[in-house]
Amino acid sequence: MCHRSVGLVQGEIERAGIPTVSLSVRPEVTYGMNVPRAAYLRFPHGNPLGEPDRPEQHHVILEALLRLLETATGAPTLVELPVRWKRWEPWL
Amino acid sequence: MMTLEPLDTTDLGDKYEDWVRFIARTHHAANPRTNQVAPFTPLSKPLSDSRVALLTTAGAHLDDQAPFQVATVAGDHTYRLIPDDVELGRLRFTHTHYDTSSAEQDPNVVIPLDRLHELVERGRVGSASPVHVGMMGFNPDPTGVADELAPAVAGVLLEAQVDVAILVPG
């Protein structure tokens, strides 16, 4: 449900004239929120940028968000990040 | 394979009906709210000239700010301002719908302040907003989020002259 709150706030900020991008671990919700730009990955809730104390992992994901800001030509733009959590879990 | 028998509700009296009504009223599917049309504001300047704000619905707040209300049906559609120069050890995470232990160990996993500062140092983005925004995303009824929180937060970013906003869920 965080993703619905993100979507509503993101839409309002974009309508106010500030470009936005969001991260998502629940793309099916993000898709329904009609956000301008979002990148999704199958990470656990609570770890959207990755694992604690792994700056290089956080930077990979952040860079993807910045590139999305720079390259999206219209809304909605939703992309999947080819980043994998450390181990496969059936609930991801 | 387990067979699920229908629940016998004859002895529950009004309680069962109350429960069904409660769920129907508060389940997020019963309160759909979305952006009717996906808005779009193109970048007006390079990121290297842009002031960037971070926002999260992970329940982030400072240790001397009121925690979010997590145990109510109404949710909590307030926000907390997080100064850019905050010492990360002062951040707290009030949220019952995700495991907050990673955020407590390293807040960057939901509010990447250190990472943003590194990006500023490298020149990848122009500057960090003087304020960032913490919210709590579990709101079964989205009305407060859509009608009060979202415009208020947009106002905060406009006032802080933010050029670009990055939002991260809990």
Interface residues (C-beta under 8 A of the other chain):
Chain A: M1 C2 H3 R4 S5 V6 G7 L8 V9 Q10 G11 E12 I13 E14 R15 A16 G17 I18 P19 T20 V21 S22 L23 S24 V25 R26 G32 M33 N34 V35 P36 P44 H45 G46 N47 P48 L49 G50 E51 P52 D53 P55 H58 H59 L62 E63 L65 L66 L69 E70 A72 G74 A75 P76
Chain B: H28 R33 T34 N35 Q36 V37 A38 P39 F40 T41 P42 L43 S44 L47 L55 T57 A58 H97 Y98 D99 T100 S101 S102 A103 Q105 D106 N108 V109 V110 P112 D114 R115 L116 E118 L119 R124 V125 M135 M136 G137 F138 N139 P140 P142 V145 A146 L149 A150 P151 V153 A154 G155 L157 L158 V162 D163 V164 A165 I166 L167 V168 P169 G170
